[in-house]
Amino acid sequence: MFLHLGDGYMIPSKEVVLIGDLESTTSSEITEEFLDISDEEGFIVDYSGGNPRSFVLTGETIYLSMISSKTLGDRVDKFTEENGGY
Protein backbone atom coordinates (compact mmCIF):
# COMPACT_ATOMS: atom_id res chain seq x y z
CA MET A 1 0.00 0.00 0.00
CA PHE A 2 1.13 3.49 -0.77
CA LEU A 3 0.29 6.62 1.13
CA HIS A 4 -0.76 9.46 -1.18
CA LEU A 5 0.82 12.71 0.04
CA GLY A 6 -0.87 14.97 -2.49
CA ASP A 7 -0.18 16.23 -6.00
CA GLY A 8 0.46 12.68 -7.25
CA TYR A 9 3.25 11.89 -4.77
CA MET A 10 3.15 8.58 -2.90
CA ILE A 11 5.39 6.69 -0.51
CA PRO A 12 5.15 3.09 0.76
CA SER A 13 2.98 3.21 3.87
CA LYS A 14 5.12 0.58 5.59
CA GLU A 15 7.94 3.15 5.73
CA VAL A 16 5.87 5.63 7.78
CA VAL A 17 7.17 6.12 11.31
CA LEU A 18 5.17 9.21 12.26
CA ILE A 19 2.59 11.54 10.76
CA GLY A 20 2.62 14.96 12.39
CA ASP A 21 0.66 18.20 12.19
CA LEU A 22 3.15 20.87 11.19
CA GLU A 23 1.40 23.77 12.94
CA SER A 24 1.00 22.15 16.34
CA THR A 25 4.40 20.44 16.46
CA THR A 26 6.48 23.42 15.38
CA SER A 27 5.44 25.29 18.50
CA SER A 28 7.99 23.07 20.26
CA GLU A 29 11.55 24.41 20.11
CA ILE A 30 12.95 20.88 19.94
CA THR A 31 10.77 19.89 17.00
CA GLU A 32 11.49 23.15 15.20
CA GLU A 33 15.24 22.61 15.69
CA PHE A 34 14.92 19.00 14.47
CA LEU A 35 13.13 20.13 11.30
CA ASP A 36 15.61 22.97 10.70
CA ILE A 37 18.61 20.64 10.99
CA SER A 38 16.87 18.03 8.83
CA ASP A 39 16.28 20.68 6.18
CA GLU A 40 19.91 21.85 6.30
CA GLU A 41 21.10 18.26 5.93
CA GLY A 42 18.80 17.64 2.96
CA PHE A 43 16.45 15.14 4.61
CA ILE A 44 13.26 17.09 3.88
CA VAL A 45 11.33 16.62 0.65
CA ASP A 46 8.60 19.20 0.08
CA TYR A 47 5.54 17.74 -1.67
CA SER A 48 3.30 20.51 -0.33
CA GLY A 49 3.51 22.95 -3.20
CA GLY A 50 4.69 25.60 -0.74
CA ASN A 51 1.71 25.12 1.61
CA PRO A 52 2.76 22.46 4.15
CA ARG A 53 0.13 21.28 6.64
CA SER A 54 1.71 18.04 7.81
CA PHE A 55 4.90 16.03 7.72
CA VAL A 56 5.53 12.32 7.35
CA LEU A 57 8.64 10.91 8.99
CA THR A 58 10.22 7.78 7.55
CA GLY A 59 13.50 6.11 8.46
CA GLU A 60 15.47 8.35 6.13
CA THR A 61 13.30 11.23 4.94
CA ILE A 62 10.77 13.78 6.13
CA TYR A 63 8.05 14.55 3.58
CA LEU A 64 6.02 17.76 3.77
CA SER A 65 2.42 17.45 2.57
CA MET A 66 -0.43 19.85 1.90
CA ILE A 67 -2.86 17.22 3.24
CA SER A 68 -3.78 17.34 6.93
CA SER A 69 -2.22 14.88 9.32
CA LYS A 70 -5.69 13.61 10.24
CA THR A 71 -6.51 12.73 6.63
CA LEU A 72 -3.14 11.03 6.13
CA GLY A 73 -3.61 9.08 9.36
CA ASP A 74 -7.12 8.06 8.33
CA ARG A 75 -5.78 6.75 5.01
CA VAL A 76 -3.22 4.56 6.78
CA ASP A 77 -5.80 3.36 9.33
CA LYS A 78 -8.34 2.48 6.64
CA PHE A 79 -5.82 0.40 4.72
CA THR A 80 -4.65 -1.35 7.88
CA GLU A 81 -8.20 -2.25 8.88
CA GLU A 82 -9.11 -3.50 5.41
CA ASN A 83 -5.99 -5.62 5.01
CA GLY A 84 -5.25 -6.81 8.52
CA GLY A 85 -2.03 -4.81 8.70
CA TYR A 86 0.69 -3.96 6.28
Summary of the structure (lengths in Angstrom):
residues: 86
radius of gyration: 12.7
end to end distance: 7.5
largest distance: 38.5
contacts: 227
relative contact order: 0.24
helix: 40%
strand: 28%
